[in-house]
């Protein structure tokens, strides 16, 4: 059974940084595409970053050069480093490997 558990969310001021972690069980992170999504209530879920099994990374245009997705195969964990954060990026951030999604972690960016 695949399980994903996010952590690292919280309150940060605009321009600040957070690092989210997603501990994965049931699969090896290096064998699957791992993604971070975010969702604001009543808005469509948005893909933020992903990394394929081969290591190819993809980012949403508006987070390029600020966010970095990475994985640690030894810890079987996926990370999302978020720098220079903006208030409009307040959302619940989810880790996902299709079709499984974690419970999410709240990120709030204050202005």
C-alpha positions in Angstrom: 0.0 0.0 0.0 1.4 3.3 -1.1 1.3 6.1 1.5 2.6 9.6 1.4 3.0 11.9 4.4 3.7 15.6 3.9 5.2 17.9 6.5 7.0 21.2 6.7 4.2 23.6 6.1 3.5 26.6 8.2 3.5 30.4 8.3 6.1 32.3 6.4 6.5 36.0 5.5 6.6 37.0 1.9 10.0 36.6 0.5 10.8 33.8 3.0 11.5 30.1 2.5 10.0 26.8 3.5 11.0 23.2 2.7 8.3 20.6 2.4 8.9 16.9 2.9 7.0 13.9 1.7 7.9 10.6 3.3 6.9 7.8 1.0 6.2 4.2 1.9 5.1 1.3 -0.3 7.2 2.3 -3.3 10.6 3.6 -4.1 10.6 7.3 -4.9 13.2 6.7 -7.7 10.8 4.3 -9.5 7.9 6.7 -10.0 7.0 10.2 -11.0 6.6 12.2 -7.8 4.8 15.5 -7.9 3.9 18.4 -5.7 0.5 20.1 -6.2 -1.2 22.9 -4.4 -4.8 23.8 -4.0 -6.7 26.9 -2.8 -10.3 26.4 -1.8 -12.7 26.8 -4.7 -9.8 26.9 -7.2 -8.4 24.2 -9.5 -5.6 22.1 -8.2 -2.2 23.2 -9.7 0.9 21.2 -10.4 3.9 22.9 -8.9 6.8 20.6 -9.5 7.5 17.0 -10.5 10.4 14.7 -10.9 10.2 11.5 -13.0 11.8 8.2 -12.3 14.7 9.2 -14.6 15.3 12.4 -12.8 13.7 14.9 -15.2 12.1 17.8 -13.4 9.2 20.0 -14.4 8.0 23.2 -12.8 5.1 25.5 -13.2 6.2 28.6 -15.0 5.6 30.9 -12.0 7.8 28.9 -9.6 10.8 28.3 -11.8 14.0 29.7 -10.3 12.3 29.8 -6.9 11.2 26.3 -6.1 13.3 23.1 -6.3 12.0 19.5 -6.2 14.4 16.9 -5.0 14.4 13.3 -3.7 16.5 11.3 -1.3 16.4 7.6 -2.3 17.9 6.5 1.0 15.2 8.3 3.0 12.6 7.6 0.4 11.5 11.2 0.7 10.7 13.9 -1.8 11.3 17.5 -1.0 10.1 20.9 -2.2 12.3 23.8 -1.4 10.4 27.0 -1.8 12.2 30.4 -1.8 11.0 34.0 -2.2 7.5 33.0 -1.5 4.5 35.1 -2.4 1.2 35.6 -0.5 -0.8 34.2 -3.5 1.1 30.9 -2.9 -0.9 30.3 0.2 -2.5 26.9 -0.3 -2.5 23.3 0.9 0.4 21.5 -0.7 0.1 17.9 -1.6 2.5 15.2 -2.5 1.3 12.8 -5.2 2.3 9.8 -7.2 -0.6 8.9 -9.3 -3.2 7.9 -8.2 -2.1 8.3 -4.5 -2.1 11.7 -2.8 -1.0 12.6 0.7 -3.2 14.5 3.2 -1.5 17.8 2.4 0.3 20.4 4.5 -0.9 24.0 4.8 1.4 26.8 3.7 0.5 30.4 4.6 2.5 33.3 3.2 1.8 36.6 4.9 2.3 39.9 3.2 
